[in-house]
Amino acid sequence: MNIELNGESRQLETGIDIMAMVRSLGLDPGWVVIEHNLNALDRKLWVDTRLSEGDQVEVVRFMGGG
């Protein structure tokens, strides 16, 4: 299936959930925020939220610094 991830087209496994997508991208779930179809998505819902063809997802990573 095809989604838009951070403004770019991305092919993913059909029916994948948000948590599995985050892990497949090699990201630590504790350090990212997800926006799904223009709505900020509570982390508790990541496992229950399945992606569909054409969904828009924005992934924002927290960066440390000093």
MARSEBA-860819 format. One record per atom (N, C-alpha, C): x, y, z negated; residue in one letter. Coordinates in steps of 0.02 Angstrom, whole numbers, plus 50000, padded with zeros to 5 digits. Last residue first. Layout:
// MARSEBA-860819
XYZA;...
// end
This chain:
// MARSEBA-860819
511395101948819G;511595105948763G;512125110748780G;510165089648856G;510715094048872G;510905098048811G;509055078348940G;509385081048881G;509955085648901G;507565078349030M;508295078549033M;508555081448967M;506185068649079F;506475073249031F;507235072649035F;505445067749240R;505905064949190R;506145070449144R;503915065349312V;504365070449286V;504785067249232V;503055060449452V;503445057949395V;503935063349375V;501495060349524E;502085064449510E;502405061549447E;500525053149649V;500845052249584V;501445056849580V;499045050149732Q;499595054849724Q;499865054149654Q;498455036349833D;498515039949769D;499105044649771D;498395028649949G;498315035849955G;498365039749890G;497785014149872E;498015017149935E;497875024649934E;498015014649694S;497625013049754S;497935016649814S;498595007949539L;498655012649595L;498265009949654L;497795005849383R;498055002849445R;498065008049500R;497975007649218T;497855011649278T;498195008649338T;498375000349109D;497694999249134D;497535003049198D;499625004949080V;499554997749097V;498874996449128V;499375018649050W;499805016749106W;499695009449128W;498695023448941L;498295021148997L;498715018349055L;499605028348851K;499215022448830K;498825019448888K;500045040148911R;500465034248915R;500095027848896R;498865049449002D;499085047248936D;499475040748943D;499215059049139L;498975052549119L;499285050549052L;498595073649213A;499105070749168A;498815064349139A;497985073449378N;497815073149306N;498395070149267N;498245072149514L;498195078949485L;497985079149412L;498445058149529N;497905061649563N;497715068249528N;499355058149386H;499035053549434H;498435057049463H;500865061349316E;500265064649339E;499985060149395E;501855056249180I;501535054449243I;500915058749255I;503465058049112V;502755060049109V;502475058649177V;504805048849033V;504455051749091V;503735053449073V;505435041848935W;505745048148956W;505405051249017W;504915029548909G;504905034448855G;505165041248874G;505165021749022P;504495024549012P;504455029848957P;506555024149118D;506365022549049D;505685025749036D;506585018049287L;506515023449238L;506325020749169L;506595010149398G;507185010049355G;507175015549303G;505485008449471L;505895014149490L;506535014649447L;504854998549402S;505144996849466S;505595002449493S;504375005949292R;504925001149281R;505264999249348R;503355013049357V;503895016549322V;504495011949313V;502555002349402M;502865006849450M;503455010449418M;502124996949280A;502544992849325A;502894997149377A;501355007949236M;501935005649197M;502395001549241M;500335008649336I;500805014149327I;501435011849289I;500154993049428D;499944998049379D;500505003249369D;499754987749595I;500244988749542I;499994993949493I;498954985449706G;498674984249640G;499154985149582G;500244980949818T;499534982449809T;499314980749738T;501844988149799E;501434982049796E;500704984049783E;502165002749899L;502164998949837L;501734992749844L;502985015249988Q;502645008849993Q;502725005149926Q;502765032649991R;503115026949961R;502685020749967R;503035049350043S;502685043050054S;503105037250026S;503265062449924E;503525058249979E;503125051749983E;502835069349812G;502805072649877G;503055068649936G;502955060049709N;503345066249707N;503405069349776N;502245048949812L;502625049249750L;503085055249753L;500825043149880E;501265048949884E;501585049649815E;500725026149941I;500525031649896I;500985037449910I;500175011650023N;500555017850030N;500275023049981N;500434994250000M;500005000050000M;500455006150000M;
// end
